[in-house]
Amino acid sequence: MPSPKEKEPSRRPARAKKAAPARTDTAAGASGERFPPLSTSLDTLLVDGSDGKFRNLIYKVLSTSTLMLRSRDRFAAHIGVSGPQYSMMVAIGEAGSATVGQIADELRVSSPFVTAEIGKLIERGIVERRPNQRDRRSSLLTLTEKGRDMIVDVGPLRRLTNDLVFGSLTSEEVQSLHAIMDKLVVDAEHALHTINSPALSERKK
């Protein structure tokens, strides 16, 4: 005998059940969009409608960037300058000479920031400024002998680090990485310009 709270099963034929809607991880928000919202809408980046692998890729890119910046800071500390100053010294050294604007473009930072940091390097006798004969509105920056010696001094540490970071890649993978990064740098700049446009940069009230 069933207990008072139980009911006897119905003897009528069971009706066919309607297919339940696909479950989502969490309920939709007030806007109707699932939470967390998809981080991309590109089919090439989604797997069965999920952006999980793509988000994992982004985390890996950011983690790699963080680790490489920490290595750069280690190079900088080795010769007694800041991380950004080290990057500027390398950019000037590789170019032979460069303007503030060229360095800013190369490092994706503002010209005022470069001017301020270069000023500190000039005061220490690491960088020197001379007139730009091709453009009187700007000056050419070059490394002094002291600055070049500092770059040479950190060379073995920098070389060891890069060998360890990229040593597992094949020649073909390195070429692919170059091609991928060339595309990503251009597209990342375009994306940043787009999201900083007035229409998108206004804060939601």
N, C-alpha and C positions, 0 to 999 in steps of 0.2 A: 504494500500500500504506500502510495506517495505521501510525503509529509504534507501538512496543510498549506505550506507556502509553494509547493510544487504543483505544476499542472500536468495532466496527462498529455502525451504528444498527440497532435491532431492526426486524424485518420484520413484527411483529405489529401489528394496528390499535391506535392510541393510545387509551388510556382517557380518558373525560371527567374533567377535573380538578374537584375541589371548589372552590367559591368561597372565596378566601382571606379571612380576617377583616379587617375594616377596620383600617387601620394607624393607630396613634396616634403623636404626635410623639416621645414617650419611653415607656419601659417603666413599668408600674404599680409603685407602691411596695409596702411590706410590707402596707399596709392594703387593697391591691387598688385603690386610687384612682389615676388617672392623674396624672402629674407633667408640668407644674405642674397642680394641681387647678383646676377651674373656679372662678372668682371669684363666680359667681352661678348660680342654677338657674332663674331666671325666663325663660320663653320669649320675653318681650318684649325681653329684653336679649341673647339669643343669636341668632347668624346661622349656620344650618346646623350647629348644635351647638357652635359656637365662641364664646368670650367675648372674642375679640381686639378687636373694635370697642368693646365695653364697657370693657375695660381701657384702651384708648386714650382713651376719654371721661373716665375717672377721672383719668388722667394730665393731661389738659387742664384739668380742674377744679382739681386740686391746683396745677398750674403757674400758673393764673390767680389762685388764692388767694395763692400765694407772691408773685407780682408786685404784687398789690394791697396786701399787707402791707408790701412794700418801699416802695411809694408812700406808705403811711401813715407809715412810719418817716421818710420824707423830709419829710412835713408836720410831724411832731413835731420833727425836728431844726431845722426852719426857725424854730420858736418856742422851742426850747431845753427840750423835755420828752421823755420816753420815748414809744414807740409806744402802750403801754397807757394811759399818762396822757393822751395826746392823745385816744384813744377815749373815755375817761371824761369829759374836758372837753366833747367834742362831745355826748355823751349828756346831760350836765347842761344844756348850753346849749340843746339842742333841746327838752328837757322843761321848761325854766324853773327847775325845782327837782326833786330826786329823792333818794330814800333810797339807802343803800348796797345794800340788797337789790334795789331796782329796777334799779340800774346793773348789778349782778351778773347779774340775769336777762337784761337787754338784751344784755350782752356775752358771756354764757355762760361766766362765770368765777366763782370762789369769792368769797364775801363777805369773808373774811379778806384776800384779795389786794386787793380794792377798798379796804378799810379802810386797808391799809398804803400804797397808792399815793396815796389821797386825803389821807392824813396829810402826805405830802411836798408836795402841792400847797397844802395849807392853810398849811404853814410858809412857803411862798414867796409867800403872799398871792394865789394864783390862784383858790382855792376858799374859800368860807366855810361854816361850819356854824351852823345855828340850830335851835331846838326845833321839833319837829313837833307842832303843836297837835292834830292828829287822832290821833296815836299817840305817846304819851309814851315808848314804848320805843325810838323811833328819832329820828334828826335829819334835817332837810332840808339838802341840799347845793345851793349856788348858786354861779355864777361871780361873782367880784368884777369891778369895772370893768377891772382889769388882765387878768383871764382873758378877758373879752369882747373886749378890744382884741387879744389874742393870736389869738383865733379869727378876727377880722376881718382881721388881718394875713396870715394864711395862706390866706384865702379865694380870692384869684386863682389861686394855685398849685393848690389843690384843685379849683377849677372847670376849669382847663385840663386837668388830669389826667383828670377824669371825662369831659370832652368828647372827649378823645382815645380813652379806653378804650371808651366806649359810642356814639361818634359814628356807627359803621357800622350800628347797629341801626335798624330802622324802628319806628314807633309800635306796630305790631301785634306785632313781636318783643319790644319792651319789655314790653308787657302780658303776653305769654306767659311771659317770663322772670320777671316778678313772680309769676305763678300757679305756675310750676314751683318757684321758690325757696320759696314759702310751704309747699308740700307737702314739699319736701326737708328743710327745717329741722325740721318736726314729725317726719318719719320718721327723720331722723338722730338726734334726741334719743331716740326710742323704741328705735332700734337700739343706741345706746350704753347705755341703761338695761338692755336685755336682755343684752348681752354682759358687763355688769358685775355681773349677778346672781350670787349665791353659787354656783349650780350650774355656771355657765360660767367664773367668774373663778378657780376653783381651778386651780392649775398642775398639769399632767400629770406624774405621778411616773414 
